[in-house]
């Protein structure tokens, strides 16, 4: 039994009481609260309490969804309450008015079948008015007052009742009743037996709630201000519209929309595009001018009307004039020039022709990009260029959908807007340097652009309508053909641009570079002249490239030095003639040495030819045979393919020991070391196979290698010599190093036939089909 005093009234409470489980509510002592009871066990518990002393134990359910809670579904700490009034409703429910008296804890559940009944331990409220408790009480009450003022659903009258409460524990219970939080949080406060800890929990909770309510008020104020400004702006705009109508300007704000509609009608779009544009225009007319969607639609319509849909430039079909223009801008480049002239000839006959898709592949500096501009000039078309180097997002090609903030068309449509015609020459630069990541594969997006059968209906994600690219002449450029995805190669006509020969560089320097460089530095031919020997020396001793960029830089360096001399002495009127002897004064010591280092025959050394993205080069191979146990060493930063090629060459030699007159059992008692000088430079590819075999055979037999011979070719295990690539660049390298004979695979017969006569000058090209022929030419008796 427990005796409880409330408002000078004493209650004697039995420790055995029926239980009324509560949903979504926690009752505290001193709290008067109406409950709606409808579950059968709960109704019986209320009836049982009314038959006894009208006392009942109230505790919250852990899970609101549980309809028939058992003992494990209830919190162990609750409140003993007195039933003040019971009202039976017509629908079978019961409305019960209760008053919380004292907290209690369930010690055990009693075996009652039709309702829950428990044995309780009562938790007394002990008011120890220590300084800490009094301070916490005051701060908690102050925070609660702020909470009531901030909360929109709590009336100020709650604070009047709080003024008369002097007991800290009662104040804590009273405040807990009115905090709007979840059941778990309020249950934690209820079951806290220490008064100081309970007050601290309340204070932390109130401070947190006050901060949240302040933030909500701040957000509400901002939203209210925005709405008020929007309404004010709309009202003022309506007033302006009415004023303009009174003044006779009936269209007023609609003038911009009328201009857009006029642009749509004049653009001569496809039916699909025009319908889409007019549909978006209707949306724009019905949208408030201040809405975000209005800005998005306006930008879309600006793009739709800015992109060319029908305007074409007239092609220049006079072939002699086109040929003259191409020759004016570029020296050589016979194949691409012929292809352009052929295209113009067919266009002149049939009037309508799908734009060709050409791909210029060659080392840097040979004029691929500038050739695109020259083609546009010769054809009388507009020219646009985009660089694809480093592009890794599909949206760069196809554009972003309009659902994204700041979306815009892809670079294809953007460039068509710049071109201002539907038939420009469109250069896609560095197509071999695209990459891909999680945002998509731009190379796959280009498949549609570069397919003549598909690009008449190119669909940009931003425009959302088909756009015709079939009149565009696409030209792409690349340094390495192997880096272009195979599906793209299949859609393009690939034209190889080899590196320039020395005589071609001389012609380019005299006819193109020198006039350009002199003009750029404020000089002229009267003031500065270059001897041919000076240009030859620059080409030979200061450049090693397939193109002419380094040559142009060196010519610019000479002109800068002369310009400085002239600017320093304004009275200096003398003319300058740059000779070979004076080149060092302007550009310093020579960078490259091309002396004849292959004059003397040697053992275990052979000369190969290599292709690089920047032109051809000489590849020296050295072999040493040392005592050992059959080891095989490869050095010189070699790639996997080149290492396999060396192994294939060694395997061929082992299979032909008798025929090659090799007496020592090198696979047992010797180590073979094959080295490729310039070890910091990566090397790979199969074309050094026959060169490796020659050097190894020479080292094993002691026969000298004719160093005036260079060779290139892939070797098989049976000694066959297979075709190689980059023949033009390799022959150029051989010519540069004064090689007398070059051994080339028989399978490269077609490429040999197409070599220009100037490239064969001074070099004897010998075709070989088997390793026996290679050894016959390369090794000396």
Phi, psi and omega in degrees: 000149180223135179257126182235133179253126176226120180051050178064013177249133186258133179237133175256118189246133176286144179281355176250119186218151172289157185248135173245103178292141182245143176256129172056028177210143175237122180266138180247160174303148180073003184267127174257124192212134177274137179238143176255116186251132182220339181284143185303310179299325180290319177300319180292324179296319178295317179297320179296319179294322181292329180286333182267243185252014182067023175258140181215149181261126181251129175215151185275150173281146176287321181241121183293332185286344182286121183271328179237081185293140174255185187296327181284349181269359186246149171288147185281336180257132179211203183229135171278127185236156176255133178278117181273318185208144177232131179230120179274130182264156182300331183276010177093350178281169181227127177262121187241126175260123185237161173230123178290135183249301187210149177284151179209160181236134180289128175261323175200157177265139182266148184282078176247134191278319190266352174202173180269137178219142188225163170258134190239152164247128184275144179251111184277146173273119181250115181267096173260107186275067175281161179304322181295317181292318180297319179295316178297321181298314181298315180295322179294317179297318179297317178295324180293322178298317177296321179299316180295320180293326181279329186283127184288342187257359182255124180283155180292341181297338179301324183289333179296318180293328181292331182300327184275000182267123180252338181284127179300320182292320179292322177298320179297316179295318182298314181295320182300330182297327191257004176279127181271090178220175183288165184299318183299316181296314181290328178294322178299322178291318182298318187271005175281115186275333179280123185296318181295318179294321179296317178295322179296317176301316180297316182297315178299318181294317180295318179298317178297315181295322179297319178297318180296317180295322177298317179296319177299317178298320180297316179297317180299319180297317180296316180298317180298318179296319180296318181295317180298318179294318179298317179295321180295316181295319179297318180297316179294321179296321178296320178297318179297320180297316180295319180298316180296322177297320179295328181278355178102351177272082188292330184282321177049247184292342183281357183297319178297318180294324178294322178295319179297317180296322178295319177298319179300316182290330182273346185287343180056048178289169170293161182301318180298315182292319181294317178300319179295318181295317180293324177297317178292328178294321176298318177299319181296321180296326183271353181269140174299139183301335183270356183284147178300325182295327179300317179295319180298315182294319180298317177299319179299314181292327176299318178293317182298324182273341181276332181286136179289135180245335185221338186292129180233152170267151183275126181290142175273107188259007176281105187298315180302321180293319179296317179298318180298319180294319179297319180290329178297323187271331186219141176266138178074225181051053188298314185298308180297325178296316179299320182295321179292317180296321177299317180298317179294323180296314179295320180297325179293329182276319187258349178068327181233122183211137177298140179297130178288158178239103184257149176231115178268118181245127179181170181292165180296146173087006182267359173100025182294310183292314181294333177295325177300316178297320181295322179296316179299319179295318181294326182271350182075028181252159173289156184234131174227151183220138169230143178263127182262003180298122178083356179292129182225006183245127180301328181296340175297330181266311187267347182087171178259149175290154186289353177290341181274142177292133180073020181292155179202166180295165176287177187289339177294308181293322178301319180290327177295326176296318179294324183294328179062019175206159184269000182230049179281171165271119189248112182262121174258099188275146175056051183290343180274000184248018174284156176224182180217154175210203185295344181276359177122179183243106181296332179297322178292324178294330180287343180302319180290322182294320187261017176252113182302335180278342183248333190286357173288347179227052178291130184247110176274136183300331182281312181291325178065017174226160180287140178234134186273115177251010187291340179272352183282140172263105181272132174233129177244156178231151179204154175269321184233121183295324183295341180274354177275128179306141185301318178300327178289319178302322182296335183266356186239153173266109188270127179240120181279132175249104182286169175293160182279144172281169184296319180292328177291319177299322178298315180295320179293319180297316183286320187270335187235308188288313184299312177302320180294315182292317180299316180296320181295335183253015176071028181244172175214174184292336177289326184275321185227130173231147179247127173288148178302323180297327179293316179295318179300318181295319178298314180298318189278319189256346186238359178225148170215086187208162177276328181263210184229017182291316180294324176298316179297321179296320180291320176297321177295322179298319178296314182295325178297316180298317180293318179300322179295318179298318181293317182291329181291321181241096185295338180274000183284107181251008184288157176266150182248132172241117182272120180246170180298323181292331183265001183298319183301327180298326185267321187241006175086191181294150182292147187267330187234146181241121181244033180292162183284096181262009183241027183288315187270131175298144182224162177259135176075015177229138178218158183248122176251177178236137184235150173255138174229162177299347183250014179123188182269165179203165177273141179236110179270143179230131179240141180229134174239137174249120182231154178302141182182210184232036178087022180287158183223113186243132177238127178225160180119023179056065184263146175280172185296319182295319180292323177296318178294325178296320178295320179294321178296319179297317181294320179296320177299316181297318180297326181284348183237034184301313184293313182296329182270359178060044176264118186269323184283146177272078188294336180285352179248313191242017178220153171251138179252124178245117178251124183235139175249108182302170188060060189294345180280346183267124178296142180224140179201169180113159184269355191285354178269005185304312183288329179294318178299315182299317180298314182296320181291315179299318179300316181292324182283328184262344183080007178277139182280152179260135175288108186281357176274001180249133171243156186214158176207139181163148177271140181252145174253174179294337179267001177090007178287150179254118185261162185295156179230171178249174176066034185297318181305309183297323181291321178294323177300317179297319179297320179295320181298325183262013176060038174286139184270324182225141177236126176269122185233142179303142178301328182293347177268024184305316182297317180294324179296319181297323183278355180297136179294149182304323181298329182287331181275352185296126177081000181231135175261119181263120182247129180271134179229144181246341183221158182296331179299320178294321180299313182294325180297320180280321192277323185268143180255148181284000000 
